[in-house]
Amino acid sequence: METASRSGHRYFITFIDACSHHVVVRLLKTKDEALGLTKSYFERVEAETSERANYF
């Protein structure tokens, strides 16, 4: 996004489950937040499904 949101977010990251097509969009204020959000997303999915992601 070229313009920041009202809360100051300028970037976003999208996660799409290939099997269920479930989409999760997270807003980021800086690009360096992406790795942490990616790790937490995979941890949450693995905890909910009791299965490990096969690929990224």
Backbone as XML, in Angstrom:
<?xml version="1.0"?>
<chain id="A" units="angstrom">
  <residue number="1" name="MET">
    <atom name="N" x="0.844" y="-1.167" z="0.000"/>
    <atom name="CA" x="0.000" y="0.000" z="0.000"/>
    <atom name="C" x="0.889" y="1.230" z="0.000"/>
  </residue>
  <residue number="2" name="GLU">
    <atom name="N" x="0.575" y="2.134" z="-0.829"/>
    <atom name="CA" x="1.362" y="3.355" z="-0.901"/>
    <atom name="C" x="1.052" y="4.288" z="0.263"/>
  </residue>
  <residue number="3" name="THR">
    <atom name="N" x="-0.207" y="4.316" z="0.671"/>
    <atom name="CA" x="-0.640" y="5.178" z="1.760"/>
    <atom name="C" x="-0.874" y="4.334" z="3.005"/>
  </residue>
  <residue number="4" name="ALA">
    <atom name="N" x="-0.472" y="4.840" z="4.144"/>
    <atom name="CA" x="-0.669" y="4.103" z="5.395"/>
    <atom name="C" x="-2.140" y="4.135" z="5.805"/>
  </residue>
  <residue number="5" name="SER">
    <atom name="N" x="-2.564" y="3.089" z="6.507"/>
    <atom name="CA" x="-3.922" y="3.052" z="7.036"/>
    <atom name="C" x="-4.024" y="4.015" z="8.221"/>
  </residue>
  <residue number="6" name="ARG">
    <atom name="N" x="-5.195" y="4.155" z="8.767"/>
    <atom name="CA" x="-5.385" y="5.053" z="9.910"/>
    <atom name="C" x="-4.548" y="4.623" z="11.105"/>
  </residue>
  <residue number="7" name="SER">
    <atom name="N" x="-4.307" y="3.318" z="11.211"/>
    <atom name="CA" x="-3.516" y="2.814" z="12.340"/>
    <atom name="C" x="-2.033" y="2.717" z="12.014"/>
  </residue>
  <residue number="8" name="GLY">
    <atom name="N" x="-1.631" y="3.204" z="10.824"/>
    <atom name="CA" x="-0.215" y="3.275" z="10.481"/>
    <atom name="C" x="0.348" y="2.074" z="9.745"/>
  </residue>
  <residue number="9" name="HIS">
    <atom name="N" x="-0.504" y="1.156" z="9.335"/>
    <atom name="CA" x="-0.036" y="-0.025" z="8.601"/>
    <atom name="C" x="0.167" y="0.327" z="7.127"/>
  </residue>
  <residue number="10" name="ARG">
    <atom name="N" x="1.328" y="-0.050" z="6.595"/>
    <atom name="CA" x="1.644" y="0.259" z="5.203"/>
    <atom name="C" x="1.766" y="-0.984" z="4.333"/>
  </residue>
  <residue number="11" name="TYR">
    <atom name="N" x="1.834" y="-2.168" z="4.946"/>
    <atom name="CA" x="2.052" y="-3.410" z="4.207"/>
    <atom name="C" x="1.045" y="-4.461" z="4.657"/>
  </residue>
  <residue number="12" name="PHE">
    <atom name="N" x="0.920" y="-5.509" z="3.865"/>
    <atom name="CA" x="0.074" y="-6.627" z="4.265"/>
    <atom name="C" x="0.712" y="-7.926" z="3.802"/>
  </residue>
  <residue number="13" name="ILE">
    <atom name="N" x="0.331" y="-9.013" z="4.462"/>
    <atom name="CA" x="0.804" y="-10.337" z="4.093"/>
    <atom name="C" x="-0.430" y="-11.235" z="4.017"/>
  </residue>
  <residue number="14" name="THR">
    <atom name="N" x="-0.466" y="-12.104" z="3.019"/>
    <atom name="CA" x="-1.600" y="-12.983" z="2.796"/>
    <atom name="C" x="-1.163" y="-14.432" z="2.897"/>
  </residue>
  <residue number="15" name="PHE">
    <atom name="N" x="-1.904" y="-15.224" z="3.656"/>
    <atom name="CA" x="-1.676" y="-16.661" z="3.757"/>
    <atom name="C" x="-2.894" y="-17.354" z="3.159"/>
  </residue>
  <residue number="16" name="ILE">
    <atom name="N" x="-2.663" y="-18.299" z="2.235"/>
    <atom name="CA" x="-3.755" y="-19.025" z="1.594"/>
    <atom name="C" x="-3.502" y="-20.516" z="1.740"/>
  </residue>
  <residue number="17" name="ASP">
    <atom name="N" x="-4.455" y="-21.229" z="2.328"/>
    <atom name="CA" x="-4.360" y="-22.678" z="2.457"/>
    <atom name="C" x="-4.725" y="-23.289" z="1.107"/>
  </residue>
  <residue number="18" name="ALA">
    <atom name="N" x="-3.826" y="-24.071" z="0.544"/>
    <atom name="CA" x="-4.025" y="-24.642" z="-0.789"/>
    <atom name="C" x="-5.170" y="-25.645" z="-0.822"/>
  </residue>
  <residue number="19" name="CYS">
    <atom name="N" x="-5.411" y="-26.345" z="0.268"/>
    <atom name="CA" x="-6.474" y="-27.363" z="0.290"/>
    <atom name="C" x="-7.851" y="-26.749" z="0.531"/>
  </residue>
  <residue number="20" name="SER">
    <atom name="N" x="-7.964" y="-25.935" z="1.554"/>
    <atom name="CA" x="-9.273" y="-25.389" z="1.921"/>
    <atom name="C" x="-9.546" y="-24.021" z="1.302"/>
  </residue>
  <residue number="21" name="HIS">
    <atom name="N" x="-8.519" y="-23.388" z="0.759"/>
    <atom name="CA" x="-8.602" y="-22.037" z="0.188"/>
    <atom name="C" x="-8.952" y="-20.988" z="1.252"/>
  </residue>
  <residue number="22" name="HIS">
    <atom name="N" x="-8.684" y="-21.322" z="2.504"/>
    <atom name="CA" x="-8.886" y="-20.381" z="3.606"/>
    <atom name="C" x="-7.838" y="-19.274" z="3.472"/>
  </residue>
  <residue number="23" name="VAL">
    <atom name="N" x="-8.276" y="-18.027" z="3.575"/>
    <atom name="CA" x="-7.386" y="-16.882" z="3.389"/>
    <atom name="C" x="-7.281" y="-16.093" z="4.694"/>
  </residue>
  <residue number="24" name="VAL">
    <atom name="N" x="-6.052" y="-15.745" z="5.051"/>
    <atom name="CA" x="-5.794" y="-14.903" z="6.218"/>
    <atom name="C" x="-4.936" y="-13.736" z="5.749"/>
  </residue>
  <residue number="25" name="VAL">
    <atom name="N" x="-5.384" y="-12.528" z="6.049"/>
    <atom name="CA" x="-4.639" y="-11.319" z="5.687"/>
    <atom name="C" x="-4.263" y="-10.602" z="6.975"/>
  </residue>
  <residue number="26" name="ARG">
    <atom name="N" x="-3.004" y="-10.254" z="7.102"/>
    <atom name="CA" x="-2.515" y="-9.531" z="8.271"/>
    <atom name="C" x="-1.866" y="-8.234" z="7.809"/>
  </residue>
  <residue number="27" name="LEU">
    <atom name="N" x="-2.102" y="-7.173" z="8.544"/>
    <atom name="CA" x="-1.512" y="-5.875" z="8.239"/>
    <atom name="C" x="-0.203" y="-5.713" z="8.994"/>
  </residue>
  <residue number="28" name="LEU">
    <atom name="N" x="0.769" y="-5.057" z="8.351"/>
    <atom name="CA" x="2.083" y="-4.847" z="8.952"/>
    <atom name="C" x="2.431" y="-3.370" z="8.890"/>
  </residue>
  <residue number="29" name="LYS">
    <atom name="N" x="3.079" y="-2.885" z="9.920"/>
    <atom name="CA" x="3.570" y="-1.509" z="9.903"/>
    <atom name="C" x="4.923" y="-1.433" z="9.213"/>
  </residue>
  <residue number="30" name="THR">
    <atom name="N" x="5.743" y="-2.487" z="9.389"/>
    <atom name="CA" x="7.054" y="-2.548" z="8.745"/>
    <atom name="C" x="7.243" y="-3.932" z="8.133"/>
  </residue>
  <residue number="31" name="LYS">
    <atom name="N" x="8.115" y="-4.022" z="7.154"/>
    <atom name="CA" x="8.356" y="-5.292" z="6.473"/>
    <atom name="C" x="8.999" y="-6.329" z="7.381"/>
  </residue>
  <residue number="32" name="ASP">
    <atom name="N" x="9.751" y="-5.882" z="8.377"/>
    <atom name="CA" x="10.443" y="-6.842" z="9.239"/>
    <atom name="C" x="9.492" y="-7.613" z="10.158"/>
  </residue>
  <residue number="33" name="GLU">
    <atom name="N" x="8.231" y="-7.252" z="10.207"/>
    <atom name="CA" x="7.237" y="-8.000" z="10.971"/>
    <atom name="C" x="6.816" y="-9.284" z="10.258"/>
  </residue>
  <residue number="34" name="ALA">
    <atom name="N" x="7.126" y="-9.419" z="8.979"/>
    <atom name="CA" x="6.641" y="-10.538" z="8.167"/>
    <atom name="C" x="7.116" y="-11.894" z="8.683"/>
  </residue>
  <residue number="35" name="LEU">
    <atom name="N" x="8.366" y="-12.014" z="9.055"/>
    <atom name="CA" x="8.893" y="-13.302" z="9.512"/>
    <atom name="C" x="8.192" y="-13.763" z="10.786"/>
  </residue>
  <residue number="36" name="GLY">
    <atom name="N" x="8.025" y="-12.873" z="11.729"/>
    <atom name="CA" x="7.348" y="-13.218" z="12.974"/>
    <atom name="C" x="5.902" y="-13.628" z="12.754"/>
  </residue>
  <residue number="37" name="LEU">
    <atom name="N" x="5.197" y="-12.912" z="11.876"/>
    <atom name="CA" x="3.814" y="-13.261" z="11.570"/>
    <atom name="C" x="3.725" y="-14.596" z="10.852"/>
  </residue>
  <residue number="38" name="THR">
    <atom name="N" x="4.690" y="-14.875" z="9.972"/>
    <atom name="CA" x="4.703" y="-16.148" z="9.258"/>
    <atom name="C" x="4.912" y="-17.297" z="10.237"/>
  </residue>
  <residue number="39" name="LYS">
    <atom name="N" x="5.858" y="-17.146" z="11.137"/>
    <atom name="CA" x="6.109" y="-18.189" z="12.134"/>
    <atom name="C" x="4.880" y="-18.415" z="13.009"/>
  </residue>
  <residue number="40" name="SER">
    <atom name="N" x="4.275" y="-17.343" z="13.482"/>
    <atom name="CA" x="3.109" y="-17.495" z="14.358"/>
    <atom name="C" x="1.922" y="-18.089" z="13.608"/>
  </residue>
  <residue number="41" name="TYR">
    <atom name="N" x="1.774" y="-17.768" z="12.322"/>
    <atom name="CA" x="0.696" y="-18.350" z="11.522"/>
    <atom name="C" x="0.868" y="-19.860" z="11.426"/>
  </residue>
  <residue number="42" name="PHE">
    <atom name="N" x="2.082" y="-20.318" z="11.088"/>
    <atom name="CA" x="2.315" y="-21.753" z="10.962"/>
    <atom name="C" x="2.172" y="-22.463" z="12.307"/>
  </residue>
  <residue number="43" name="GLU">
    <atom name="N" x="2.606" y="-21.845" z="13.381"/>
    <atom name="CA" x="2.436" y="-22.438" z="14.709"/>
    <atom name="C" x="0.960" y="-22.592" z="15.050"/>
  </residue>
  <residue number="44" name="ARG">
    <atom name="N" x="0.170" y="-21.577" z="14.725"/>
    <atom name="CA" x="-1.268" y="-21.629" z="15.016"/>
    <atom name="C" x="-1.957" y="-22.706" z="14.197"/>
  </residue>
  <residue number="45" name="VAL">
    <atom name="N" x="-1.631" y="-22.778" z="12.908"/>
    <atom name="CA" x="-2.242" y="-23.783" z="12.036"/>
    <atom name="C" x="-1.861" y="-25.185" z="12.495"/>
  </residue>
  <residue number="46" name="GLU">
    <atom name="N" x="-0.598" y="-25.388" z="12.833"/>
    <atom name="CA" x="-0.154" y="-26.704" z="13.295"/>
    <atom name="C" x="-0.825" y="-27.082" z="14.612"/>
  </residue>
  <residue number="47" name="ALA">
    <atom name="N" x="-1.049" y="-26.129" z="15.496"/>
    <atom name="CA" x="-1.719" y="-26.409" z="16.768"/>
    <atom name="C" x="-3.194" y="-26.746" z="16.552"/>
  </residue>
  <residue number="48" name="GLU">
    <atom name="N" x="-3.842" y="-26.053" z="15.621"/>
    <atom name="CA" x="-5.261" y="-26.281" z="15.365"/>
    <atom name="C" x="-5.514" y="-27.588" z="14.629"/>
  </residue>
  <residue number="49" name="THR">
    <atom name="N" x="-4.623" y="-27.955" z="13.713"/>
    <atom name="CA" x="-4.860" y="-29.133" z="12.873"/>
    <atom name="C" x="-4.060" y="-30.349" z="13.308"/>
  </residue>
  <residue number="50" name="SER">
    <atom name="N" x="-3.108" y="-30.180" z="14.186"/>
    <atom name="CA" x="-2.203" y="-31.256" z="14.622"/>
    <atom name="C" x="-1.406" y="-31.837" z="13.464"/>
  </residue>
  <residue number="51" name="GLU">
    <atom name="N" x="-1.250" y="-31.080" z="12.406"/>
    <atom name="CA" x="-0.453" y="-31.503" z="11.254"/>
    <atom name="C" x="0.548" y="-30.416" z="10.915"/>
  </residue>
  <residue number="52" name="ARG">
    <atom name="N" x="1.648" y="-30.827" z="10.341"/>
    <atom name="CA" x="2.712" y="-29.897" z="9.963"/>
    <atom name="C" x="2.534" y="-29.466" z="8.506"/>
  </residue>
  <residue number="53" name="ALA">
    <atom name="N" x="2.847" y="-28.232" z="8.210"/>
    <atom name="CA" x="2.777" y="-27.750" z="6.827"/>
    <atom name="C" x="3.862" y="-28.446" z="6.012"/>
  </residue>
  <residue number="54" name="ASN">
    <atom name="N" x="3.504" y="-28.894" z="4.820"/>
    <atom name="CA" x="4.454" y="-29.613" z="3.974"/>
    <atom name="C" x="5.343" y="-28.681" z="3.177"/>
  </residue>
  <residue number="55" name="TYR">
    <atom name="N" x="4.842" y="-27.528" z="2.828"/>
    <atom name="CA" x="5.631" y="-26.590" z="2.035"/>
    <atom name="C" x="5.169" y="-25.174" z="2.310"/>
  </residue>
  <residue number="56" name="PHE">
    <atom name="N" x="6.027" y="-24.251" z="1.920"/>
    <atom name="CA" x="5.744" y="-22.834" z="2.120"/>
    <atom name="C" x="5.806" y="-22.146" z="0.797"/>
  </residue>
</chain>
